[in-house]
């Protein structure tokens, strides 16, 4: 068996029109993932993989090499004296510092855990949470090999400005060596490096918006759409140029953004010398009009393009499921899955393709334990050989007669067009493009080049990802503003007044009602495991887990909605799922902070105690639970639930981390998370 990993390393362009990064995620993933991922592979001699590195990531990462605080809004505030910060700046810092995964990261740092739930911070406490936030993002390599990082982690509290300056200098120096490390591993033949069209655009939609309908006939597309084929070509050419400047060679392969392909996209990439691409299994199945899985484990060629098709199930096991398992158990499970394929398909080639950065904070030790176990097993298998995609290109190929348009999300493009918000974003691009075409003859070449840069940036897939109701982020307002500012800047460069519509936010306010409806009043439901009286839960809070998760996450747990509320005596929780999703083989882990309570209970009707708290469970058609408040001596608590089945944690609830409950809430304000 041949096994080919492609780790996709991508971040949106967080720079505003002045060049300042408005969010720090490139920096944070640089100290956590971009070095650790190839390093974890390299520790196990003989293993190989492909790393796809996008242009926005390259350009932004290089800004952190020297004086990172000059290019990053958050780091500039982070490095400032807390006594000089206004309330808005302090609130922004705390919003970022509280974005870290609580259960797998924050809880590793006692002082961080202590501060995490506070609303008000004195200057010394703010210094502590600022430093601990950055330390919590340091990956396994830094925690084991950086003396500065190790010293500051041991310190835990009473940090000062010198600690922050020393840490930032250490991390900036570390970041400056990341791409040199990739070049070293490439020269040694351990990895191949590929890239993506410049600003991570959905090329099929730029080339022909009707591709969205070809992939899904029910998709609503902008009425006055237009071809952006010239921009599509520039996205490819400029990406190759930046890649060569960074790594010193021309890439042989591309991961098209979001695995998005169609026949015109392949022709464009071939025209510009790209030899291989990869996409999702659903594209293959639609192309050959068959879901027979044995067809998946081959290398294909469409026209002159070598193509690998992603095993969605195996990729999602790593991206979403194995974080709930112990490392060795997860590694063994993955090997068993490969063995099943090998037994049915001799000389098969399996493609594992997924995000190389965002899943690991949900794993213990940022995924190190899992990858150490997995790579150890793979390194000892005689029947399985890991290959880079450049090596896959040399294998025998099966001719593919047709290529269906689509992406790695359900084989369609609805993540980027169709919803009214997504469509509106495209309409604003088209309006701006038409205005530009009417006035471009009067503009200088220098202005045209600057305008082109903003059009290419506005075509990034990430803006459209966060529009609509299929994904959620606490930073949606910031993404919306970044997108529209590119279009506004185009009008400024043309010395024209921008249409009023471009100044109006596209993104509706989802902070209150998207996946989460706040409780409106006290509730006192009778628990019997049945929702036979709707009125008992009127005024409750609702968390819609089905809207919270990415559409790529096919490994969601059974709970689709959480109902919750309280009265003067008890807290009430109910989990909604199809009846056949739950049975007595399920268990629930209840974690309550700051009470330091963790208990495991069976899915059955019962009255029991967890620590000092009395708990009642009713289980029949639905799962209902109450917690008596009389033994709780704090003003607020935070609760996490974990669903266990077959000795594995299959779902953590709520999906955004934890539910914080103000026990004295009088509903003049609402619960919050």
N, C-alpha and C positions, 0 to 999 in steps of 0.2 A: 504494500500500500504506500502511495505517496500522500503526504499530508502537508498542505500549504497554508500557513497562517498569514493573514494580512491584518496588521494593526493600523487602524486609521486614526491619525493624529490631526485634529482640527479644532480650531477655535474661530469664532466670528471675529470680524474686525471691530474692535471696541473703540477705535479712535474717532473722535469727533472731527469736525472740519478744521480744527486747529492742530490736530495731530496728537491730542492728549487722550490716553486710554481711559474710558469712563468706568470700566469695571476691571478687576484685577485677575481674571481667571487664567489668562496666559501665564502670568507670573506664578500663580499658585500651582497650576499643573506642571509647570517647568520644574519646580522644586519637589514635586511629588511623583510625576509619571514619565516625563519625556526622557530622562536618563535611566530611571529604574527599569522601564520595560525592556530596552535592549540589554541592559546590564543583567537582569534576571535570566534572560536567554543565554547570554554569553558565559555565565557561570557553569553551564552544562554543555561541555564540549561536544561538538558534532551536530548540534541542533541549529536549524536555520529558520528564518522568517523574513517577511517583507514588511517594511514600515512605509506607510503612505503619509507624507508630510505636506500640508497645504501651504499655499503662499501667504495667507493672512497670519498664520502661525509663524512662519519664517520672519516676516517683516516685523511683527510685534515683538517676537522673542529677542531680536537683535537690539531693540531699544532698551532692553534691561541690562545690557552688558556694562554700561557705565551710568552712574547717577540715575538709577531706575526711578527715583522719586520725581524727576523732572518730566517724565513721560506718562505717569500714572496718577490719576486723581486720588485714588485710595491711598497709595503709598506716600504721596505728598502730605496728605492729612495724617496718615499713620505716623510719619516721622516727626510731625509737629509737636510742639509742647502742648499738652492738653489744656493748660491754662489759657492758651491763646485761641482755642476753638470756640466758635459760636454753637448754638444749640442745633442748628441744621447740620453742621459738620459732624458734631458728636453723634447725632442720630444716624447719619450715613455710615459712619464707622461701625456703629453697633449693629446696624442692619447687615453689613458684610460679616462682621465677627460672629454673628449668630446664624450664619448660613451653613456652618459646618455640620456634617452628619453627627447627630448626638450619640447614638447608641454605640457606634463602632469607633468614633474618633474622640469626641468631647470627653466621654467618660474615662478615657485613658489618662486624662490630666486632672487630678483632684481639684486644683485651684480653678481650672477652666469650668469644670462641672459646678463648682460652688458659685461662680459668677454668672453662669450661662442664663439662669432664670431671672436674674435681677433686671429691674427696669431703670433704676437710677444708680449712677456710678460716680464716686468721687474721683479725683484726678489719679490717685494711685491705683485704684481699681481699674480705671480705664487703661492705664499703662499695662497692667497685668493681662487683661483680656486681649489687648492688641498684640502683645508679644506671644501669648499662648496660641492665639489664632494662627499666626504665621508658623509657629513651631508645630502645630497640629497638622499643617499641610506638608511639612517636610516628609519626604518619602523614606522608605526603609534604608536606602543607601546613605542618605545624609544622617539619619539617626544613629547609624552604626559607624560612620567614617568621619564625620565632621566634629572636631573637638569643640568648636563654638556651639554647635547645635546641642551636643550632648551636655555641655556645661549649663546652658540656659534651660534645658529640660529639667535637669536636676534642681536648678534654683527654684522654679515653680512660682515664685512671688517676689514682690518688692523690686521689680524691674525699673530701670531708669533709661534716660535718653541714650547713654553710652551703650547700653545693651542693645537698644534698637539699631543704632548706627552700626555697631559691630555685626549684628545679624544680617542687616541689609547688605553690607559690604561682602560678607561671606557668601551669601546666596547669589548676589550678582556675579561674583567670580565663578561660582559653580555653574550658573546658567551659561556663561560665555564659553564653556567648554563642551556643551551638549552636542552641537553639530559636528565638532571635531571628532567626537566619540562615534557618531554615526558614520562619518567618512572612514574612520579606522576600521570599523566592523565591516563596512562595505568592501574595503580593499582586501580584507582577510577572507572575503567570501562568505561571511557569516550571515549577512543580511543583504537584501536588495532594497533600494529606496525608490519609491515612486511618488507621484504627486497628483494633483487634482486641478482642473481649470481654475484660473486665478482666484476669483472671489467665491469659489464654491457654489457656482450657479447651477440650476437645473437646465442643462444644455438643451434637452428636447423641447422644453417650453420656450426657450429663447429662439430656437430654430423654427418651431411651429407650435403655437398654443393649442392647435387642434389635437396634438398628441395626447392631451389630457382626456379628450373625448374618445380617442381611439383606444385608450387604456381602460376607460370607464365611461360608458355612454351617458350616464346620468350626471356627469360633472358639469357644473355651471362655469363657463369661462367668460371673460370680458367680451362684450359685444364688438367693441372696436379694437380688437387685438391687432397687432402688427408683428411682422417678423423682425427679430433682433439678431439676424444671422451675422452681421458684421461684428457686433459685440461678442457673439459666441466665438468667432474666430480669434478675436483679440484675447478673450479669456484663456484660450489654449496657448497662443503664441507668447503672451506675457508671462504665463506660468512657467513655460519651458525656459525662458530667459532668466527669470529669477532663480529657478532651480540650478541652472548652470552656474550662475554667479555664486551661489551658496555652496554647492558641492563639487563643482569643477568638472562635471560630466553631464551629458544629456540623458534624461530618463527614458527607459524603454517602455515603461508602462504607466498607465493612469488608473486611478480609482475614480470613475466619474462621480461627481457629488451625489450622495445618497443612492449610489448604484444606478443612476438614471441613464437609460439608454433608449435609442431608437436607431433606425437605419441611417438617418442623416448624421446623427452624432458619431456613429462608427466611421462613416465616410470622412467626416471632418477630422477626427483623430488620426485616421490612417493618412490623410493628406499631409498631416504635420509630423509624420514619422513615428507615431505611437504603434508599438508592436503587440501589446497585450492590454486588456482591460478585464475587469471583473464586475459582476453584478449578482443579483439574488436568484435563488432557485425558481421563484415564481415566474421570472422572465423566461427561463428555459421551458418550463411546463406550458406556458402560454404559447411559446414559439413552436413547440412540437405537438401541441394539442394533446398532451398526455401528462398525467401526474405519476406515472410509473417511476418510482424513486431510483431504480437501478440506472436510469438514464442520467442521473445527476452526477455520478462519480466518474466522469470522463472529462478530458480536455477538448474543448470545441474550437472550431474556426468558422467565423462568419466572414465571407469574402476573404480578405487577407488578415483579418484581426483574430488573434488568439484570445479566447475567452474562458474564464473560470466562473463557475456558478456556485454561489455560497450555499452551504448547508445551513438552512435557517434554524433548524432544531438544535444542532450542535453548537452553533454560534450563540444562540440565546441561552443555552445551558450555562455557558461561561458568563455571558453578559448579565443574566438576570437570576438564574436559579442556584448556582453553586455557592453564592454568597451565604445561603442559608445552611450549608453543610460544613462539616469539618473538612479540612484540607485533604487529608488522605482519602476520605470517603468520596469526596468530589472527584479527585484525580482518578480513582479506581472506576467510578461511574463513567467518566469520559472514555477511559481505555476500553471498558466493556462495550460502549456504544460503537467505538471504532472496530472492535472485534466482530460485532454483528454485521457491519458493512463488509468487512474483509471476507467473512465466511460466505457471503452471498455474491461478492463481486471481486473476483481475482484481478490483481493489478489495477485496482481502483485508485483514483485521485480525489481526495477530499479537500474542499476549500472551507476554511474557517475564517470568517471575515467579520470584524466588529470594531466598535469604538475602542481605541487603545488607552483611554484616559478616564472616562467618567464613571466606570463601574466599580473601581477599586476601593473608593472610600466606603463602600458598603461591605467590603470584605475586612476580615481581621488583618492587621499589619499591612494594610493597603494592598492586599492580594499576594504578598510575598509567600506566605505559607502555602497557598494554593498552587502558585506557579512553581515553587520549589518541588512540591510533591508531583505535579503534573510533568514537569520537564525531567525529573528524575526517572519517572516511569517511561516516558517516551525515549529517553536516552538508552534504555536497556531493552528496547523491543527490536528483535531481529527482523520482524515482518513489517515494520513501519519505518519509513524514511521521510524526514522533513526536507522540503525543498523551498527555495525562494521562487517567486514568480518568474524571475529571469530564467531560472532552471526549468520551470514548468513549460516555458515557451519552447524549449528544445524537445519536448515529448511529442509522441504521435498524437494527432488530433482527429476528431470526428467532425465532418463537414456539417454545418448548420445551414439549412436552406432558407429559413425565415428568422427574423428577429422582431419579437413583439415589443412595442414601446411600454415603458414602465419603470418603476423604481424598486428599491428593496423593501418598501413598505406596501404590502398587498399588491405588488405588481402594478401600481397606478400612481397618479400624481396628486391625489386629493389632499395630501398634507401641505401642498404649496399653492393650490388654486381650487376654487369651488365655494368655500365659505365666503360670505359677504365681505369680511375683513381682508381675507387674502386677495380676493378679486379687486377690492378697492385699491390695495397696494399696487397691483399690476396696472390698474387704470391710471394711477398717478404717474407711474413710469411712462406709460404711453403718451399721456398729456404733455409731460415734460419733453419727451423725445420729439414729438411733433413740433412743439414750440422751438426746440433747438434746430430742427431741420429748416424751419422757416427763416432763422436768423443766422445760421452758421457761416454763410458766405461773407458776412461783415466782421467775422471774428478772426483774430490772429491765430496762427498755428499754436502758439503757447497756450492761449485760452482754450482752444479746442482740445489740446492734450489734457488739460486740467479737468475740463468737462467730461472727457472720456473716462478719466479715473473715477469720477463720481458716479457715472452711469454703471460702470462695472461693479463698483461697490454696492450700489443700490440693488443690483441683480443677485446678490448673495441669497442663498436658500434659507439662511437662518432667520431673516426677518419674517418670511412667510411661515416658517415653522411655528413661531409664537403667536401669529394671528389666528383667529378662529377659536373653536372650543375643544380642540383635540389635544392641546398641550397647555401647561401652565408653568409660569415662572414668577417669582416675586419681583423680577426685574423687567417685566414686560413693558412698562412705561418707558424705561430707559432704551430698550431695543427699538420701540416705536419711534422715539425721538431721534435716535441715530439714523434710522432709515430715512425719515422725512427730511432731516437736515442735509443729507446728500443732494436731494432734489432742490431744496431751497438754495443751496450753495450754487447749483447750476444756474439758477435764475440770477443770483448775485453776480456770477461771472459774466453772464450775458448782459448785465446792467438792465435787467427787466424786473418788473414787479411780479413776484410769484403769485399764482392763484391762491385765493383765500383758503380753499379746501386743503392745500398742502400744510397749512398751519394747524389744522384741526386734527387732534389725535385720532388715529384709526382704531386703536385698541380700546375697547370698552373697559370700564373699571371692573376688573375681575377680583379685586381684593375682598369684596363682600360676597358676591354671588358668582361662582364659577363651578368649583367642585365643592364649595363649602357655604352652607347657610347657617348663620349664627342663631343660637336659641333666642326666642323672643319673649318667653315667659317661663315661670316655673311649671314643671310637669310632675305628676304623681301617678304613673301608670301601675296597673295591677299586673304583676309578672306571672304569666302562665305559658310562655313559649309560643303564644299565638298573637297575631295582630288582628284580633277579632273586634277590637274597638278602636277605630281610627282616632276618635276624639281624645283618647288617653295620651296620645303623643303630639297633639296639636301644640305648636309653640316650641317643639324640640329643635335642636340643631341637627343638621344633616351634612355628612361628609360623603360625597359621591366618589368612591374609589375608582369607578369605571372611567371617570373623566380625568382623574389625577394622573394616571400613568400614560406613558408613551404608547402610541399604537404599535410600536415595534415590540412591546413587551407582551409576548404571547404566553408568558409563564405566570400570569397574575394568579393570586390565590383566589379562594372561593368567595370571599366577602366583596360585595359590590357597593353596599352602602352601610354607613354607620349612623344610627340615630342616637342622640344623647341629650341629657338635660339633668336637672336637679330640682329638689325642693329643699325645705329647711332641714330635712333629716337625712336624705339619701341622694346619691348620684346614680343615674340610670343610663345604661348602655344597651343597645340592641344591634346585632349584626344581621343584615339582610342578604340572603343568598337563596338559590334554588334549593328546595328541600333535599334533593338527592346529592347536594354538594356536601352535606354534613351528615355524620353519623357518630355513634359512640366510640369509634376508633380515633376521633379527633381529640386533641387536648389544647388548652389555652394557657399560655404563660402571661402573667400579669406583672408588670414592672411599674412601681409607683415611687416617684421621687418628689421631694427630698426625704421621704420616709424610709428609703433603702429597703423596699419590700420587693421581693421577687418570688412568685409562687406559681406552681403548675397545677391546673385543675382539669378534671375530665369534663367532656361535653355531656353532662347529665344534670337533671334537676337536683339541686342540693342546697343546703344551708351549711356554711362552714366559716372558718376564719383564716385570714392571711395576715400574719403578724397580729397587730392589735385590732384589725378591722374585721367587722362582720360582713360576710358576702353571701348573697343569694343568687343562684343561677336557676333559670327556668329554660328548658330546652324541649321543643317539640317541632313546630313548623319553622320557628326562628329561634335564635339564641338571644336571651335576655339576661341582664346582670344588674344587680344593685350593690352599691357599696355604702355602708352606714358611715355617716360623717362624724358621729359623736366622739370617736377616738382620734380624730385628726386635729392636731394642735397647730397647724400652719394655715396661713391665709390662702395659699394656693397649692395645688399639686399638679404633677405632670404624669400622664399615664401612657404606657406603651403596651400593646397587646401583640403576642406572637402566636400564630396558629401552627400547631404541630400535627403532622400526620406521618405515619410509618417512620417514626423516630427522626423526622426531619422538619425543620422550620420552613414552612411553605409560604408564609405571608406575615409581614410586620404591619401593624396598624397603629395609628393612621399612617398612610403611605408617605406623608411628608415628615415623619419623624416621631412626634409626640403630641399629645393633646394636653394643653395647659388649662386648668380649670380654676377660676377665681371662686372660692367657696362662699364668699359673701356677696356675690353678684346680685344686684337688685334690678338688672336689666335696663337701668338708665344708661348703662354701657353694655357691651356684649362680651361673650367669651372670645378668646383669641388664641391663635397658635403662633 
